[in-house]
């Protein structure tokens, strides 16, 4: 069995192993990481050898950590990364390049239509009717998009939204509200089969699915890192956040919004950003938490999007794709039956 795990912002961890009588056998760790002392590699191999095949990431990591000699240095990986690679080997999880990827970047549609497309395309990937896809959003009106479980009245100031021309819509994934001003954010969605994230904890899957974004941002000179659970950040502040929804048919939606430009005063007038939410962020100002891409790069939004597409294509062999008329029609019907309804918007009052 063979498993690989690319540590977000770090190195590749590779494991090869066999299963014998319910235990891990013939275990070997490899990768492009750094490890001192040199013979600690044998200690890690010995620690994993013989563990039950049911061992989870934390149990494997604990065994590795206990076996390391005092003062050992692991650079670019962690004991948890070893555990993740082992779990992916045991469930025979495929890698990114085991799939044929499409990149879709099409005409602007309404925020509701973007949300409906997310649900439709995720479902089709889960059913095997569409190849795994990266889609870049474009939209033609301003909106506040709240998370599936957020309270409408707690998150949005209706007077502020009306004053600044923001409609309010609800998505199918959890997480927090995002202010979708025209040309002020970069939003993308990944539609992937569940097998791609097999063996990963739910939390680890976030960083795993966004590692390519960190690489793209670093190529633009941004010191991008992933902050658990779902934030993409730089030393100057938060750049964006991600959210996920997993469908029963095996389709996984992972989408993220990156701030390109922002009006901090407008944001605080539209969103009800409470003191409790900010209490652990080290600032009393929501605006100060965000460091937009325009300020960091000086580049047009379109140039940043092109770098994202270019990076994804280079890493995973993705080719340009399109949304079919049938997919658009299904999404339009879903807007009418769900995303445009008061019942959906107010499912959490």
N, C-alpha and C positions, 0 to 999 in steps of 0.2 A: 504494500500500500504506500502511496506517495501523497504528501500534503505540502502545500505552500501557503505562506501568509506573509504579505508585504506589510510591515509595520508602518502605519501612517506617519509620515515624516521621518521614517527610519529605514531599516534594512530588510532584505528578504530572508525569511526563515524557511528552511526546507527540511522535511523529515521523510525518512523511509523506514518502514517497519512491516512486521508480519504479525498475524494473530495466531496464537497457539494456546489451545486449552483455555480460552477466555482471557488470555493475558497478552500484553504487548511483548513481542519478541524481535530479536535482530534489529534493534532500534539504532538509527544513526541520524545525527543532527548535522546540517550543513547550512551554508548561506554566505552572504557577503557582509556579515556583521563583523565586529571586532570583539575579541575575548582575551582577557588576561587573568591568570596565567594560561599558557597554551594548553596545558594538560587538563584544564577545567572542562574541555570538550568531552573527554572521556568520563569525567564525573557526571556530566549531564546525561550522557548516553546510559550510564549505569543506573542513574536515578529513575529514568523512565522505563528501562527494561524490567519486565515482570509486573508492571502495574495492571490492574484489571482494565479491560477494554471499556468498561462503563465509566472510568474515571473522567470527571469533568475538568474544565480548564483550570479551576482553582486548585483541585487536588493535584493535578500534574505540576502546576506552578509551585505548589508547596513542596513537592518532592524534589524538584530541581533546586529550589532555593536552599533547602536543607542540605543538599549534597555539595553546594559550592564551597570551595575553600575560603577561609577568611581573607577578606580584602580583594576578592575576585571582582573584576570590572567587566560589565556587559555593556557594550556600546552599540547603539542602533537596534537593540532588541531587549526583551525582558523575559523572565520565566513564564509570564502569562502568554507571551507570543509563542513560546515553545508549545504551551498547552493548546493554544488555538490551532497551530499547525497540525498537532497530533489529532485533534478532534476532526479537522477537515480531512485528514487522511482516512480516519476510521469511517467517515460517512461518504467517502469518495467524492468530495465536493469539487466541482469543476472550477477552473480559473477563468479570468476575464476573456482570454483569447480562445477558450473553448467554444465561444459563441460567436455568431455573425451579428455585428452591431450595425444599427442605423443611427444617423444623426438627422433629426428633423428640425428645421427652422423655417417656418412658413408665415403666412399672412397674419396680421393682427386680428384677434377675436376678442370678444368681451371677457372680463374676468370669469363670469359664470361659465362661459364656453370653455375657457382654459381648465376650470375645475372639472367640468364634465369630461373633457378629453382625457384628463388624468385617470378618471375612473374607467373609461372605455378602453383606453390603451393598456392600462394595467391588466384589466380583465382579459384582453386578447393575448397578451404575452403569457398570462397564466394558462390560457386554453391552448396555447401553441399556434394561434392564428396570426401572430405577429412576431417578428424577430425582436430581441431585446433592443431597446431604443433609448437614446438621449434626445430629449426635446427641449428646445429653447423657447420660452414663452415670448410672445408679443401681444400687446393688448391695446385697445383703443378708447379706454375710459378709466378714470381713477376709481380705485376701490380700496376698502379695508377688507382683508381676508382674515377671518378669525378661525381659530382651531376648532376641531370637531367638538371638543368638550368645554369650550370657553363659554362663559355667560355673556350674552349679548350686551346686557345693560351694564355689566361691570367693566367691559373692555372698551366700549365705544361711546363717545359723547355725541349724541345725535345732532345737537346744535353745531358743534364743531365740524362734524362730517358734512352737514348741509352747507355750512358757510364756505367750506373749501371744495365742495363739489365731489365728495367721496361717497360712492355707493358702498353698502356693507353686504358681504357674502360670506358663506361658511364653507370650508373645505372638508374632505373626508378624513384627513389626517389630524393627529393631535398637535400639540405645541401652541405657540403664542401667535398673536396677531401680527400681520405684516401690512405695512402701508405701501400700497402699489400706486405710486405717483407715476404719471407718464414720463418715460425716459429717466427715471430716477433709481431704478433697481435693475438687477439682472437675475432672472428666475429661470431655473431649469428643472426638468423632471427626468428621472431614470425609471424605466419600466423593465424590471428584471425578473427572471424566474427565481423562486425561493432557493433552488439548488446552489445559486451563486453565493449565497450567504450561509449555506449549511455549515454547521460546526462553529459558527460565530455566536457569541452572546448578542442579544438585541442591541446592547449599548455599543459593542465593538463593530457591529454592522454599519453604524452611522459613519464612523471614521473610515472604515474600509471602503464604503461606497463613495466617499468624498476625497479620497487620497489624490485622485487625478486633478482635482480642483486646486489642492495645495501646490501641486507641481506646476500647474498653469500660472497661479498667482506668483510663485517664486520666480518663474521665468520673466515676470513683469517687474521684478525687483521688490516684491512685497514679502516680508518675513511672516508668511502665513503659517498658522498652527491650528490644530483642532483642540477645542476645549470641551471636554465631556459635559453634558451628554451630546449636545447637538449644535455647538457654536463654532464658526470659523472666525478666527481672530488674528490680529497682528499685535505687536507690542503697544501700539497706540490705542487699541480698542477693538470692539466687535466689528466684524465685516458682514457677517450674515449668520443665518441659522437654518437647520434642516429639520424635516419631519418625515415620518413614514406611515404607510398603511399597508397591511398585509391582507390579501384577499384569500378566501377559503380555497380557491382553485389553484393556489400556488403563485399567483402574481404578486409582486412586491412593488409598491410605489415609494420612491425616495425622491423628495424634491427639496430644493433649497432656494433661498432668496438672499442675494448679496446686495448690499447698499452701494449704489453708484454715486448718488448725490442725495442730499437731504436738507430739509428745512426743519431744524430742531424745534422751533417755536410752533410751527404748524402741527408737527407730530404730537406735541403735548396738548394741543387743542383738540385734536381728533381722537386720540387714544386716552383712555383713563389709566395712566401708568401710575399705580399706587406706590406709596412709600415702602410697603412691605416687600414688594417685588424687587425694589432697588436696594433694600437694606443690606444685602450681602455683596453688592457690586462695588462698594467703595466710593460711591458718588451719589449726589442728590439730584443729578440731572440726567434724564434719559438721553438727551442729545449727546452728552459728553461720553456716553458709553460706546458710541458708534463712530467708526473711522471710515468714511466712504472711499470707494475706489477712485473716484475722480480726484480727490485731494491727494491720494497716495501716488497716483500714476500720471495725472495730467492728460490721460488718454481719453478719446471719445468712447462712449459706451460700446459702439459697434466694434471698435478695435479690441476691447476686452472680450467681447463675445467671440470674435474670431480666434483669439488666443485659446479660449476654452475649447472651441470646436477642434482647432488644430492639435491641441494637446491630446484630447480624447481620441482622435483619429490615429495619431501617431502611436499612442500606447496600446490601443486595442484593435486596430485595423478597421475602424468604423468607416462606413461609406454613407454618402448622402442618401436620404430616404424621403418619404412623403406620407402624408395622411390621406387615406383613400376617401372617396366620396361616401362610401358606406359608413366609415368611421365618423366622419363629420355628421352624417345624418343621425347616427345613433347618439352622438353627443348632443345634438340639437334637441332630440326627443327627451334626453335626460335633463337638460336645462329646464324644459317645460314641466316635467313631472317631479323634479326634485330641487335643483339648485335655485330656481326662480320662485319657489314657493315660500310662503310665510311660515309654513309648518317646519320646513328644514332650517330656515334662518333662526327661528325661535325655539328650536328643539331643546336648547338650554337657555331659558329666558334671560 
